[in-house]
């Protein structure tokens, strides 16, 4: 396949996936009103009566991506930055930690392709286990299955149709997690949006996040996360900035020999190209639900 075709496919995957992630938000939000402080609490921000309204801050673009309303008692941990030249994430630490040991974490976007020597099953498992390292012991992951919970989301349905109209297949998948922390049994779920070109099933993009919590609290923890996700209010100026970066990247792809990086920095090594923006992007926060 000609390099220009590969370039177009790579950026289209990135654009559509980011649109999906941004608009669907995720299992939860995360915020930080102080960009130099990675640790925040739900008590920092504006009291809305139903929780605390806090901002997500992009250290790379040096502006707020938007705000979430988060419940009191949950600690927010963030270390998030976007490369202002490429729109690709430089740092993607995004957690929300509950008072009883609950953890919701985004693991960002990963691309795989036969030409890179990677495949889907290997990539999602490797990403999930890396994200769980240090959080749980004796980790067990089930096989993936379709996620009825994610498939019922109206916005995901809408963007699945958009992806299909562009020649892409979108899957919503999940796998159960079991393990232990400090001798206490834990359970959880890995949530995945999987996007592939319909005519090239050996390459694609995986967007992954997970939720873990003490056993028998999973449904409650997922519910809290979804409430936070639905509270997201995007910053229009941030969306505009991402659109400008995306357009600049698109304009430069025609003459770029590297289909994964508009600046030719070969940043796919060990961490393939990740999201930029799109016209309807709300926040490149990397959560799926």
PyMOL commands that set and color helices and strands:
alter all, ss='L'
color gray80, all
select helices_A, chain A and resi 3-24+114-116+120-132+148-151+154-165+218-230+236-253
alter helices_A, ss='H'
color red, helices_A
select strands_A, chain A and resi 39-41+46-47+52-58+63-70+75-82+89-97+103-113+137-141+145-146+168-181+184-197+200-214+233-234
alter strands_A, ss='S'
color yellow, strands_A
deselect
rebuild
show_as cartoon
